[in-house]
């Protein structure tokens, strides 16, 4: 009975404003979290089927099932946010930052590639339908971008300083080598 009313629960949740109804909003938020967990179990159970197991790469986290079951934008946005939250845990953010630093030496290089592009590429590893949905609703990345930027800023500053100091050292070494070769060449002439 409860899960038959899931669309109505979403509708009521959207109609409730904060303020004097904030406790009611929290209660409905708990209902929505239960619905999300229920849908995850349904998706997990469906992917255990032999026919579906062969399509596991295409199914990913199962956002394609969400898109077919929930047609309203607010419902789809809710599930997309929840799935993104599942994907981007604290540990995953740290792994992403390490991956960024291994691919990009400078922050400018990373910014040129684009943080949105990088995150969507990462989401595609988990679910191609979710990545497509996020690409069309880029505001879903706001929280993820904040987490990544907070983790990366100091690392890039340190890396940029390191690159600058290495560059200066390389230049000094080159100048020293040129002077040394010049001295050797002038000694040979004499």
Steps between C-alpha positions, in 0.01 A plus 500: 500500500773747603700454180189541288478855634860593417407748226251671733767525770730678255218736404417586864869546581533751217195694625623535858693817567745545784416713799218377717483180291870411529429201731252366247759549225751293702245221541435491127873512436529181709227343285693595188818346640309178564371507142856551374627202698206293379572590137868411546396158627261452207777596254749273673251213490424564131868499407541155658286359219718316246368700206564830677841388630630492142404866469657608830739747334211677333276489808765634737338624820157464343413860422339376180238325719442821693444691175240246388321483837507870592404741226485826696812714500497552879491125559784438257704782656450349845631160391788656306608696810482189715701292251762773467528514877555122500769527232688795647587394850794662681737218395396529137557877506856438623554244222366748244738768624794257470380411150480868405855559624630201309339620175550876535820662625355848534164633607474694172525175304222350710280809465554498125377140485204593719394376839148418375643297214732315737221420749257384231771272358537358850123448542490313168712229658209432735190571289480641148134603538573690818794672328275605211238629742761695697639646179154642427456613863845632578386668824502152656881526507511805725570310824745260337694787343523676836638185662755446225606867490549509877716187484703614201574867557787461745645204310514697175656798675772275640541325165517833311763631742694178462483529122614862517794416724594206277481731200730752669742224594497369144573850367787550749638157410479584130680831555766327709545232232529764229762693699693182574498400132606851401793486744603158366476626142712809570765286676519274197558801270789625711 
